[in-house]
């Protein structure tokens, strides 16, 4: 656990507050998971976002899908968070409203009701509901409900800064088999390992990959330009697991301690990100370092 001296240096909330916030995050993540499970397998209404074209052209099939469940779940999550912490700001993927117009609140909840929607609407069981809590931009608590896990079942990975990583209230300390010579790594392209001694995977869910890195199922993963709600909850898990998170600042890979968007609004944060154990993050960041202009 983090000592008081370290806590004061980093200006973190007290332990009691962090525990209360984490408990609510877990409750909210479970609420989202229950709604997702209930909806899975039904005839879902699916639309495609018109503002983000993923590939050249204007075909809706090339845009991010969103189901009726995404919006409904986010409404439920926002209501529960606002009930418990009415002074806190909330940002989410599906709803642009900010409670009381507080884009610079001390506490910000970043929620993604379903991360991996394309997987979800196809019944492919790799999706998550991510709840992350930022204190002055720093990820301090998180809960990620995952459709699958190291325990081969759905459940919630959760933790807070200075605490330990848990899965459904049980401390998670998975042991890596020393006989496994090639670990796994997440990659948005699914195939770039840069010659390192690991095999790459593309899961289709940033939140799942963050949770799996924290739990030790993936050694390292990278994201090209994630949204804050994709990774805020997962970054808190990574911190609880005492792993590294790096992003690019001024053309160089550096540790990510605080999310800071344009004009100070974290909702607008979008930067490259690498998370994992320290040696793997260092190797991958070096391989991905921006090349100097010739």
Buried (B, 14 or more C-beta within 10 A) or exposed (E): EBEEEEBEEEEBBEBEBBBBBBBBBBBBBBBBBBBBEEBBEEEBEBBBBEEEBEEEEEEEEEBBBBBEBBBBBBBBBBEBBBEBBEEBBBBBBBBEEBBEEBBEBEBBBBBBBBBBBBBBBEEBEBBBBBBBBBBBBBBBBBBBBBBBBBEEEBBBBBBBBBBEBBBBEEEBEEEEEEEEEEBBBBBBEEEBBEEBEBEBBBBBBBBBBBBBBBBBBBBBBBBEEBBBBBBBBBBBBBBBBEBBBBBBEEEEBEEBBEBBBEEEBBBBBBBBBBBBBEEBBBBBBEBBEEEEEE
